[in-house]
Amino acid sequence: MVNKQKILIVDDDNNIAELISLYLTKECFETLTVNDGESVLPAMESFSPNLILLDIMLPGMDGYQVCREVRAKYSVPIIMLSAKGEVFDKVLGLELGADDYIEKPFDSKELVARTKAVLRRYKPAAVVSENPGDKYVEYPDLVINLTNYSVIYRGTAIDMPPKELELLYFLASSPNHVFTREQLLDQIWGYEYIGDTRTVDVHIKRLREKIRDHAGWKISTIWGVGYKFEVRNG
C-alpha cells in the first residue's frame, strides 16, 4: 500500500478550506484543516503533514507568525496563500521560510501542480558524519549521536537507554534498508545474546513512543520480515 502524502490546510474561511481539501483529495492526498494559527503546532504533532498550505490572514496569530513558529521546529514545506499580491508580502513570506506563495483567488489546477512541485523538491536526506571518531546521523528534526549517546528530536533532548539509541542509530544509518529481527538482535545485542526477537519489538515500540512519525521519515514495520527506517522523498 502506498502511503498518502498529508497536507495541512490552514485557513479561517471554511468554504475555501473545503474547496482546497476537495481538490487535493481527488489527487489522492490526505488532508486536515485547521482554522487558526494556534492550532497549527498541535496539528503538526498529531498529523505529521508532508506540506502546509498556510493562509496569511488568520485570526489571532497570522500566517507570518505561524511560519516563524513552524520553521523553529520543523523543516516541512510551506506554501503561503494570500489575497495580498504585493511584492513585499511575497518576499516577507519567502524570507520567513515559505517555499512558495500563491495569490487568491487561485486556479485549482495551479494549486495542485505547485503543491506537487514543492513536494518533489523537498527530499529529506540523511547527513552522516564522515569522521570515524564522530558517529552521528542527522535527518530533519532528528539528530542521533552515538559518540555521546544523545538524541535531539525536534529541538529537544530525548532520554533514551543505550540499546534503544543504538537500535535507532543502526536503522537510521541505513535508510530504507529492511532488517530482519534476527539481524537487529545480532547487531545490537550480539550473537551471544540469549533472548528472542520480541526484544526487538519491545524496543521498537518504545522508540515509537518517543520518536513520532515525521513528514520525511519514520520507523516502518515490514510485516513478516522486520523493520526499516523509511525516508520519504517527496
QUICOR-V769009 format. One record per pair of residues at least 24 apart in sequence whose C-alpha atoms are under 6 Angstrom apart, sorted by the first residue. I is the first residue (numbers start at 0). J is the second residue. Records with the same first field share a line. If there is no record, write none. Layout:
BEGIN
I=J, J
END
This chain:
BEGIN
3=28, 29
4=28, 49
5=29, 30, 48, 49
6=30, 48, 49, 50, 51
7=31, 32, 48, 51
8=32, 52
9=33, 34, 53, 54
10=34, 54
36=60, 65
47=213, 214
48=214
49=214
50=75, 76, 77
51=77
52=78, 79
53=79, 80
54=79, 80, 81
55=81
72=153
118=233
119=233
121=233
122=232, 233
123=215
163=202
170=228
171=228
174=228, 229
175=227, 228, 229
176=227
177=226, 227
178=225, 226
179=224, 225
180=225
END
